[in-house]
Amino acid sequence: MDKAKLTPTDVGKYFYSLNNDLTDMQIQKLVYYAYAWYMIKNGEARLFDESPEAWEHGPVFRSLYDDMKSDKFKENNNEVKKISSDIKNFLSYIYVVYGKYSGNELENMTHSELPWQKARRKQHKRFGKSFKNVIQHMNFNSAKSRTKILDDDILLWGASIK
């Protein structure tokens, strides 16, 4: 499947196909990290069009949230849309690094990171707690690097955070 046609739900279903015990929060955060790292690795190219929102418990993709409320998300898990082998390999790296963490641990990790913090500060200044502020995708890599981040570097970084 062409990455331009991917959705947060496609990526979430892929992660769920790797581990049926993942919670909704874990899936949301895995999809967020996939989105962020894909953008960092690929010069800000996006894995899919939707941007994450800065909700109280961390980044959330609204369409994925809505789809996970339905039992259909976890049904037919074997019918994950065709995703290219390159994207599957990339998502598998994300899963190896982040899939070992609980939803609460992933929430704490995202809360310690600048994109979520900036979006929440902006949200509180403007609208109070009820407004869902979209995390600006340009904040993931404030200093544009000319060097691409390698999958192995993601694994090394992931191993160093715990």
Backbone torsions as a table, in degrees:
resi	resn	phi	psi	omega
1	MET	NA	135.6	178.1
2	ASP	-66.2	136.2	-177.5
3	LYS	-59.6	-30.3	-179.0
4	ALA	-64.5	-21.5	-179.7
5	LYS	-96.9	-1.3	178.5
6	LEU	-70.5	154.6	174.2
7	THR	-127.6	163.7	173.8
8	PRO	-55.7	-35.5	179.5
9	THR	-66.0	-40.1	176.6
10	ASP	-57.9	-46.6	-178.7
11	VAL	-67.1	-42.2	177.5
12	GLY	-60.7	-42.0	177.9
13	LYS	-64.8	-35.3	177.2
14	TYR	-62.9	-47.1	178.3
15	PHE	-61.0	-42.0	179.1
16	TYR	-63.3	-33.4	178.1
17	SER	-66.8	-24.5	177.4
18	LEU	-79.5	-28.3	-177.2
19	ASN	-156.5	104.5	-178.8
20	ASN	-71.4	-3.4	178.7
21	ASP	-94.8	0.2	179.1
22	LEU	-64.3	139.8	175.9
23	THR	-84.3	166.3	176.9
24	ASP	-57.6	-41.4	-179.2
25	MET	-64.7	-42.4	178.0
26	GLN	-61.3	-43.5	-179.5
27	ILE	-62.3	-46.0	179.1
28	GLN	-57.4	-45.0	-176.8
29	LYS	-72.2	-36.1	175.5
30	LEU	-62.2	-41.9	178.7
31	VAL	-64.9	-39.5	177.5
32	TYR	-61.2	-48.1	-179.6
33	TYR	-65.3	-35.4	175.7
34	ALA	-62.4	-45.6	179.0
35	TYR	-59.4	-48.9	-176.5
36	ALA	-65.4	-50.3	-177.2
37	TRP	-68.0	-33.3	177.1
38	TYR	-61.8	-43.6	-179.4
39	MET	-65.6	-42.3	179.9
40	ILE	-65.0	-44.0	-178.9
41	LYS	-67.5	-29.4	-169.9
42	ASN	-116.4	35.0	174.5
43	GLY	59.3	40.3	178.3
44	GLU	74.1	10.1	169.7
45	ALA	-65.9	143.1	-174.7
46	ARG	-99.9	144.8	178.4
47	LEU	-68.6	-34.5	175.7
48	PHE	-154.6	170.6	-170.7
49	ASP	-76.1	-32.6	-173.9
50	GLU	-70.6	139.6	175.5
51	SER	-96.9	149.7	177.9
52	PRO	-74.2	151.1	174.4
53	GLU	-103.8	146.6	-179.1
54	ALA	-90.2	88.2	178.5
55	TRP	-87.9	170.3	-176.7
56	GLU	-54.3	-40.7	-176.6
57	HIS	-96.9	20.1	176.3
58	GLY	116.0	-174.8	-178.7
59	PRO	-64.5	139.3	-180.0
60	VAL	-139.4	138.6	171.0
61	PHE	-97.0	116.9	-172.7
62	ARG	-57.5	-43.5	-178.3
63	SER	-64.5	-38.6	177.8
64	LEU	-66.4	-42.3	177.2
65	TYR	-57.4	-49.0	-180.0
66	ASP	-62.1	-42.8	-179.6
67	ASP	-67.0	-35.0	-179.3
68	MET	-73.0	-19.8	176.0
69	LYS	-68.0	-21.1	179.9
70	SER	-91.0	142.3	176.8
71	ASP	-63.5	-19.8	-177.4
72	LYS	-64.0	-25.7	-179.1
73	PHE	-59.4	-44.7	-175.8
74	LYS	-90.7	-9.6	174.1
75	GLU	-80.1	159.6	176.9
76	ASN	50.4	40.6	-178.3
77	ASN	-59.2	-28.1	-179.5
78	ASN	-75.3	-7.1	-178.3
79	GLU	-100.3	38.7	176.8
80	VAL	-63.3	135.5	179.1
81	LYS	-54.9	152.7	178.4
82	LYS	-65.6	120.8	177.1
83	ILE	-116.7	139.5	-177.3
84	SER	-57.6	153.7	-178.9
85	SER	-63.5	-33.8	177.3
86	ASP	-63.0	-44.3	179.5
87	ILE	-68.1	-41.7	177.5
88	LYS	-59.6	-43.2	177.8
89	ASN	-60.9	-44.5	178.0
90	PHE	-60.8	-47.7	-179.6
91	LEU	-63.2	-34.7	177.7
92	SER	-64.2	-39.0	174.9
93	TYR	-61.8	-44.5	178.7
94	ILE	-59.1	-43.0	179.7
95	TYR	-63.7	-42.4	179.5
96	VAL	-60.4	-41.7	-177.9
97	VAL	-74.2	-47.1	-170.1
98	TYR	-105.6	-17.4	-175.1
99	GLY	-67.5	-15.4	-179.9
100	LYS	-80.9	-10.7	-176.5
101	TYR	-92.4	147.4	175.4
102	SER	-72.3	167.6	176.1
103	GLY	-58.7	-41.2	179.5
104	ASN	-66.1	-39.2	177.5
105	GLU	-65.1	-42.3	177.9
106	LEU	-64.9	-39.3	176.6
107	GLU	-59.1	-47.7	179.7
108	ASN	-61.7	-37.6	178.5
109	MET	-64.0	-47.8	-178.4
110	THR	-66.3	-32.2	178.5
111	HIS	-67.6	-22.1	-179.4
112	SER	-89.1	-1.5	-174.6
113	GLU	-103.7	145.6	-172.3
114	LEU	-56.9	-44.8	-176.7
115	PRO	-57.7	-45.8	179.6
116	TRP	-67.1	-44.2	-179.3
117	GLN	-59.3	-45.9	-179.4
118	LYS	-64.4	-42.7	-179.7
119	ALA	-64.7	-39.8	179.9
120	ARG	-68.6	-41.3	177.8
121	ARG	-60.3	-45.4	179.7
122	LYS	-62.2	-42.3	179.9
123	GLN	-61.6	-46.6	-178.1
124	HIS	-65.9	-36.2	179.0
125	LYS	-66.1	-39.3	-173.7
126	ARG	-88.4	-45.8	-164.6
127	PHE	-129.2	-6.4	-173.0
128	GLY	81.7	-171.2	-171.7
129	LYS	-72.1	-21.0	-170.6
130	SER	-79.2	-23.1	-176.3
131	PHE	-79.0	135.6	178.5
132	LYS	-93.3	107.7	-175.0
133	ASN	-90.9	128.5	179.3
134	VAL	-75.4	130.1	176.8
135	ILE	-72.8	127.4	-179.0
136	GLN	-71.2	121.9	-175.4
137	HIS	-64.9	-19.3	-179.2
138	MET	-75.2	-13.9	-177.1
139	ASN	-78.4	-11.0	-175.0
140	PHE	-66.9	-28.2	-176.6
141	ASN	-139.1	79.5	-172.8
142	SER	-64.2	-34.4	175.0
143	ALA	-102.9	105.8	-176.4
144	LYS	-64.3	120.2	-179.6
145	SER	-93.4	140.9	175.6
146	ARG	-84.6	-11.0	-179.5
147	THR	-98.9	129.9	177.9
148	LYS	-73.3	142.6	175.4
149	ILE	-82.6	129.5	-178.4
150	LEU	-88.8	152.0	178.9
151	ASP	-55.0	-40.7	179.4
152	ASP	-62.7	-34.2	177.7
153	ASP	-67.5	-35.3	176.1
154	ILE	-62.3	-44.0	179.0
155	LEU	-62.1	-43.7	178.7
156	LEU	-62.6	-45.6	178.5
157	TRP	-61.2	-44.8	179.4
158	GLY	-60.3	-39.5	179.1
159	ALA	-67.9	-26.2	-177.2
160	SER	-83.8	-11.6	-175.3
161	ILE	-85.8	-8.7	178.6
162	LYS	-117.9	NA	NA
